[in-house]
Amino acid sequence: MQYFQAVKIGKERAMKSQMKMFKFGGFGMLTLTTKKEGGKFLPVGEEDLAAVIQTSDGYVAILVDTDGYTKAQSKTLDKDEAMKIFDKAIESGIPEFIRESVEIWTESYPTVQKKIKSE
């Protein structure tokens, strides 16, 4: 697949995720539209899975594809607000992303929703 095709398809998919994030939290930012695998650019996956990450600024609710590439995110929030958005996503039928980390831009972040739930 050519890069521009991957971007076009990925943007459509990520925008759908962004709209879901708007619904759950009143704000949604588009993040990644493509991923690189085996030296080739591919669009982010169609599926949505929910997770929460912690950044240096606070907590962020995210929607990722099955490979952990972040397609949409909330703004930075406190822990409880990020978990409320996560819970809304789960209640809507979006599965939880169960892997240990996700990719945003060139950074990898550990998922923290399990840790928060067990506190």
NORJO-V29029 format. One record per run of one state. SS is the DSSP state (~ for helix, > for strand, _ for the rest). FROM is the first residue (numbers start at 1). TO is the last residue. If there is no record, write none. Layout:
ss from to
SS FROM TO
SS FROM TO
This chain:
ss from to
_ 1 2
~ 3 25
_ 26 28
> 29 30
_ 31 33
> 34 37
_ 38 39
> 40 43
_ 44 48
> 49 55
_ 56 57
> 58 64
_ 65 68
> 69 73
_ 74 76
> 77 77
_ 78 78
~ 79 91
_ 92 94
> 95 96
_ 97 100
> 101 104
_ 105 106
> 107 111
_ 112 112
~ 113 118
_ 119 119
